[in-house]
Amino acid sequence: QVQLVESGGGLVQPGGSLRLSCAASGRDFSGFTMYWHRQAPGKSRESVAYITPGGATTYIDSVKGRFTISRDNAKNMLYFQMNNLKTRDTGIYYCHVVADKGYWGQGTQVTVSQ
């Protein structure tokens, strides 16, 4: 059974940091591009960043210079280091990979608030 399990979310003040993790099991995803998506309250889910099997990364403009996506293929893990968090970064963050089909984690809540 393939599973993606996110962790590391929480409540943080503006300017703070969080590190999200996504543990993949049941299948080797080292050969596939992996994504972090987020869904803000009342908004559609959006792709925030992705990383190719070789480690090339892409980010949406609003997180460039603040967030870093990385992966450990040996451990089948995906990470998301989020620094200088802003209130607009609040949302549920999802790990996503498309292999034979799309796989999603259950999401982890990130709340940036005073």
C-alpha positions in Angstrom: 0.0 0.0 0.0 1.4 3.3 -1.1 1.3 6.1 1.5 2.6 9.7 1.8 2.6 11.0 5.3 3.3 14.6 6.0 4.5 16.0 9.4 6.0 19.1 10.9 3.2 21.6 10.6 2.1 23.8 13.5 1.4 27.3 14.7 4.2 29.8 14.3 4.5 33.6 14.5 5.2 35.7 11.4 9.0 35.5 10.7 9.3 32.1 12.1 10.3 28.8 10.5 8.9 25.3 10.1 10.3 22.2 8.4 7.8 19.9 6.8 8.6 16.3 6.0 6.8 13.8 3.8 7.5 10.1 4.3 6.8 7.9 1.3 6.2 4.1 1.7 5.1 1.2 -0.4 6.8 2.5 -3.5 10.2 4.0 -4.6 9.6 7.5 -5.8 13.2 8.4 -6.4 12.6 8.5 -10.2 9.7 10.9 -10.1 9.2 14.7 -9.6 7.7 15.4 -6.2 5.6 18.4 -5.2 4.4 20.5 -2.2 1.0 22.0 -2.6 -1.0 24.1 -0.2 -4.6 25.1 0.3 -5.3 28.3 2.0 -8.6 28.8 3.8 -11.4 29.5 1.2 -9.0 29.1 -1.7 -8.1 26.4 -4.2 -5.2 24.1 -3.8 -2.0 25.4 -5.5 1.4 24.0 -6.3 4.0 25.8 -4.3 7.2 24.0 -5.3 8.5 20.9 -6.9 11.8 18.9 -7.2 12.9 16.6 -10.0 14.6 13.3 -9.4 18.0 15.0 -10.1 17.3 17.7 -7.6 16.3 20.7 -9.8 13.8 22.9 -8.0 11.1 25.3 -9.0 9.1 27.7 -6.7 6.2 30.1 -7.1 7.3 33.7 -6.8 5.7 34.3 -3.4 8.0 31.8 -1.7 11.2 32.2 -3.6 14.1 32.9 -1.3 12.1 31.8 1.8 11.2 28.2 1.2 13.5 25.3 0.1 12.3 22.0 -1.2 14.7 19.0 -0.9 14.6 15.2 -1.0 16.5 12.2 0.2 16.0 9.5 -2.4 17.7 6.9 -0.2 15.1 7.4 2.5 12.2 8.1 0.2 11.6 11.4 1.9 10.6 14.9 0.8 11.3 18.0 2.8 10.1 21.7 2.9 12.1 24.2 4.9 10.0 27.3 5.3 11.7 30.4 6.7 10.4 34.0 7.3 6.8 32.7 7.3 4.0 35.2 6.6 0.4 35.1 7.5 -0.5 34.4 3.8 1.5 31.1 4.0 -1.3 29.7 6.3 -2.9 26.6 4.9 -2.8 22.9 4.7 0.4 21.6 3.0 0.3 18.5 0.9 2.9 16.2 -0.5 2.2 15.0 -4.0 3.8 12.7 -6.6 2.6 11.4 -10.0 3.8 8.0 -10.8 1.5 5.4 -12.4 -1.2 7.7 -10.8 -1.3 10.6 -8.5 -0.6 10.1 -4.8 -1.4 12.6 -2.1 -0.7 12.8 1.6 -3.3 13.7 4.1 -1.9 17.2 4.6 -0.3 19.0 7.5 -1.7 22.3 8.9 0.5 25.4 8.9 -0.8 28.4 10.7 1.1 31.7 10.8 -0.4 34.1 13.3 0.5 36.4 16.1 
